[in-house]
Amino acid sequence: MKERNILEIVEDSLHVSVNKAPLNQLSKQIKLHYKNEGKESYLPDSYNRVFIKLVLKPNDNSLKLEKLLLKVITTYKEANIMYKDSTDLGIMLDYFLDSDFSKIPPPPVS
C-alpha cells in the first residue's frame, strides 16, 4: 500500500499524504482521490487503489465509529463517482487493542 492511496481520517482532520485538511472537506478530498488519474503525484494514480483509513483511539466508543462510517459512506454516495467498471469503497480501521495476552489461558491438553 502506498501512502498516496490513503485518505486518512484522524479525529476531526483528513490526512492526505503530508497535507492536512478539516473533516468538512471530506467530499472534496474523496473526489480528488478517486478522480486524480495520476495528475497529482501525492494522490492515487488509479481509483482502484483508493481506500479510506479511519484512525480511532482506544477510548473511542462504537457510537463514534458508527457516526464516522455513516459520514464516509453518505459522502461517498453523494460524490456520485462513476466509472465503466465498479468503484469500491475501501475502508480500513486503525484501532489499537490494548490486550493483555498473559491473561489468555493456554489451550486444553488433549
Buried (B, 14 or more C-beta within 10 A) or exposed (E): EEEBBBBBBBEEEBBBBEEEBEBEEBEEBBBBBBBBEEEBEEBBBEBBBBBBBBBBEEEBEEEEBEEBBEEBEEBBEEBEBEEEEEBEBBBEEEEEEEEEEEEEEEEEEE
